[in-house]
Amino acid sequence: MLVRYNYSLKKYNTFGIDVRTKKFISSESVEKIKELLAGDELANENCLVLGGGSNVLFTKDFNGTIIHPLFNKLSIKETGSDTTIVSAEAGLEWDSLVKWTVENGLGGLENLSYIPGNVGAAPIQNIGAYGVEISNLITGIYAFSLESGEQRFFSNDECMFGYRDSIFKNELRDKYLISCVEFRLRRSPEPFNLSYSNLEQRVMDRGRITLKSVRETVIEIRREKLPDPSVIGNAGSFFKNPVVDFNKFSELKKEYPDIPFWETDENRYKIPAAWLIEKSGWKGRKAGRAGVTEKHALILVNLGNATGKDILELSNMIIQSVKDMFGITLTEEVTVI
């Protein structure tokens, strides 16, 4: 276990914001972290679990202890006739997990290729892409209480998953350290989920639909749309896609006949936040040291030495513009600290 003090978090958040934490603890051992949490060292301490930092915006120094899990074991827990349960520890890079499942012929995660971050953070956000959300694949989660160190198992239902949401983002925010996530994956790659936009055609252009070709296509599309955080700081999609009721949708459709949408359930419609932001004139615009990339209107970027407050101020300006133009209030997908 490694302990550092007054430690910079610049390389631990994909925005590249240079803030510091009072104490930084990292460990490759689940048991060491369990012992730490069960002891007195962190009693009454403000603690935050930080993995890849791909979905967080720091607006100030963190006056407390950052716990950075490095445990990253991957194993098959159970194999049935049609499915396999895979167990992945929190510190494992998310795309490494996806790559492994594809190479081992296990279907389910291929549409979620090339998403930055670590396994432990994925359920908090209920990450999703190209018609797939991990909540549909998770069987359960093991987590340690930050207060007592006690381990608890959360079933899928207990996680209270929603659109880019979970119990770990609400009632249990900053109360648990997720140590391991279990996924139920298909032993047969089919059926593939290629319903999103032109994904099926892009895959077919490669010649044949396989786990590998779906993964390669998703990676290709994401590279086209999204800037590399190692080149220009960003946290991927900054805002959630808003969902409106039938009356609001009818109003929007009347004024904007070309508005894109997905019907999520009866009389509820999801509107692409990127479309709203672009229509509001923000795509490609700059605001000081922060900006919106020309590649995708959902991506806010650090143009160089931006502070978290610079990014947040830009976010608030975008929210106001969209609200003034469409009467819709955008919500951040990124966790602001």
N, C-alpha and C positions, 0 to 999 in steps of 0.2 A: 504494500500500500504506500502511495506517495502523497505527501502532504506539503503544500506550498502556501505562502502567505502573501497578501497584497499582489495577487497574481493576475496577469492580463488575460482576458477572455477573447482577444481579437481572433485567434485561430480556432476558437470553439464556437463561433457563430458565423453563418454563411453570409451575413451582411458585412462582416469584417469590421464591426463596431469595436473601437478600442476602449473598453471599460475594464474595470478591475473588480476582483472579489476579495473579501477579507481573508477567506480561506478556501483552498481548492484541494479536494481529496479525490484521488483516482485509484482504482484497484482492479486487478484481473480476477480477483477471488470473490465469489458470491459469499462465502463464509466470512471473509474479512469484513465485508460491508455489513453483513448481518450482525456480527459482533460489535461493530462500530455503532450501529443504530440501537442495539440493545444496551449499550453502555451509557456512561454519564457524560462523555466528551461533548456530545451534541445537545445535551439537555438545555432546553430554553433557547436553542440556537435557531436562527432563521435559515432553513435549508432549501436548496433547489437542486433537483436532479437535472443534469444537462448532458445530453448525448452528442449528436452531431451538430446541434444548434441550427438546424435547417428550417425551423419554423418558429423562431424567436427573434424579437427585436428588443435589444437592451437600450433603454433611454437614459440610464444612469449607472453608476457603480453599484455592485450588489453588496449590501451590508450584511453578510452572512457567509454560509458555507455552501460551496458548490460541490455536489457529489457527481463524479464522472465515471459511470460504469464502463469497464473494459472487458468484462467477461463475454465471450462470444462463441460458446460451443453450439454445435448444431448436430441434432441426432434424430433418428426415427424412433418414435415412442411406441407406435402400434401400427400394424399392417393388417388390413382386412381384404375382403375379396374385391372391393371396388375403390376403397380409399386408403390413404396412409396419413397418420397423424405425425406431423413434424414438429419438433420442439426446438425453438431458437432462443438463445440468450440475448439479453437487452443490448449488449455492446456490439453485436454483430451488425455490420453495415447492411442496410436494407437490400441494396441491389446485389450484394453477394449472396444473400438468401435466395432471391429470385433466380439468379444465374444458376445456383446449385439445383433448385427444383426443376428448372428447364433441362439441365444436363442429365438429371436423373429421371426424366420422363414423367414428372408429376405436374398435373395441370391445375390451374387456378390463379396463380400469381403472375403469369406472364404479361398480362396487361398493365401490371404495376411496375414494369421494368424502369430502371434509370431514375427512380425517385430518390432524391438525396435524403440522408438521415440514417438513423439506426433503428433496429427492430423495436427497442423499448419505447420509442416515441410514437411509433406507427399507430397503436391502438388509441392513444390519447386523442389523436386527431381523426381517427377512423379514416385513414388516407384512402383515396380512391382515384381512379383514372380510367378513361376509355370504357366506361360502363361497369367497372368492378370496384367494390368496396371491401376492405379486409374484414369488416364485421360479418360478412357472409361466409367467411372461411375460418374465423377464429373459433376454437372450441373452448378455450379458457386461458386465463392469465394468472401467473404467480407473481405476487408483489409483497414487499416488506413495508410495514408501517414506519414512517419516518420518526414517529413519536416513540414507539416501543421496540421496533425491530421485529415484531411478530409477523410471521409469514401468513398470507391468506391467499386462497384460491378464489378467483372470480370466474363464474360461468359466463357464457356469452350474454345471457339475459341480465345478469348482474352488472355487466359493463354499461348497460343502458345506452347503447350505440344510437347515434342519430347522424344526420348529414354533417360531416366534419366535426363530430361531437361525440362525447362519451362521459361517463361518470367521473373520469379522471380529469376532465376539463371543467367540471362544475363542482358538485358536492365534495369530491375527494381531490380537488386540485391541490397540488403540493403537499399531499398527505401520504402518498405511497411512492415507493420506488419499484417500478416494474422490473422484475428480474428475468422473466421467461414468458414467451408467448407460444401457444400451441395452435397449429393450423391443421384443418382437415382438407387434404388435397386429393384430387382424382388420380387414380393409378392409370387411367386412360386419359389422354389429352383432350378428347372430345367430351362434351360439346364445347367448341370455342365460342367466346363472346366477341363478336366482330360487328356488333350493331351500331357502334359509335361512329358517327360521321362517315368518312370514306375509308375507315380502317380496313374493311374487308377487301376493297379494291387495291389498296396499297399492299396488303399482304399477298393477294393474288398476283400482283405484278412481279413478285419474287418467284413465282412458279408453282408453289405448293403450300398449303396451309399446314404448318407444323408448329409445335411449341417454339422452336428456334426461329422460324420465320416471323411469327407474331412478335416475339421479343425483339428481334432485329428491327422490325418495322416501327414498333413503339419507340425504341431508342432513336431511330432515325427522325421520327416526327418530333420527339421532344427536343432533340438537338437543333432542329430547324426553328422551333418556337421559343426555346428558353435559353437565356444566356448562361454560360458556365460560371458558377459562383467563384471558382478559383481565378477567373479572369475579371469579372465585375460582380461585386457583392450584391446578393439578392437572396430572397427566401422563397422563391417560387411564387405561386399564386398568393397574393397578399389579401385578397377579399374572397368571401364566400359568394356563390351565385345566389341571389335573393329569390325567395319563393313568394308569389303573390296569389291572392284569391281570384275567383272568377270575375268579380266586378272590376277589380283593378286591371286584370289582364285585358278585359274587353275594352276598357278605356285606353290602354296602351296600344292595343291592336288597331283601334279606330284611328288613332293619331299616327301610329307607325306601322303600316301594313306589313312591312318586311321584318318585323321584330322576330328574332329567333327565340325558340322556347322548347321546353320539354314538359309534358303533362306528367306530374309526379304521382298524383292520385286524383280522385274525383274533385274537380273544381279547384285544383291547386296547380300552379304553373311556375316552373323554374326559368328565370331569365338569365342569360349569360352576363355576368358582371363585366366581362371584357367588352361586350358590345355597348353596354351603358357608358362605360368609361371612355371608349373611343368616340361615341356619339357626343359625349360632353367635351371633346376636344383635348383630352389629356394624353393620348397615345403619342409617344416620342417627345413629350414636353419635359423641360427641366425646371427645377425650382431650387436655385442655389446649387448645393453639392449633391442633391438628390434628383431623381428623375423617373420617368416611365419609359421603359425600353420600347424601341420601335418594333421589336419582334412580337411583343404580346402586351396588350394593354393592362393585363392583370399583374404584370411584373414591375415592382418598384425596385430601383437600383441605387446603389451607392456609387456615385460618379467619382469619388475620390475624397477620402478623409471626412465623409459625412458623419454626423453624430446620429444617434438614435432619434433625437428630437427633430433633426432635419427630416428624417424619413417619416416620422409621425406627423409632422406639420404638413408635409405633402399629402399624406394619407387623409388628413382632415379636410384639406382643400378639395380633394377628389370627392370625398363623401358629400361635402356641401354642394358641389357642382351637380352631382347626380341627383341629389335630393331636390335641388331647385328645378332641374329640367324634367325629371320623371316622377317626382314624389315618392321615390324609393330610397330608403336609408341602407347603405351598404354596411356590412359587418366584417371586421377583420378576421381572416383565417389565421393569421399569424398571432402568436401570443406576445403581448406587449408587457415588458417588465420595467 
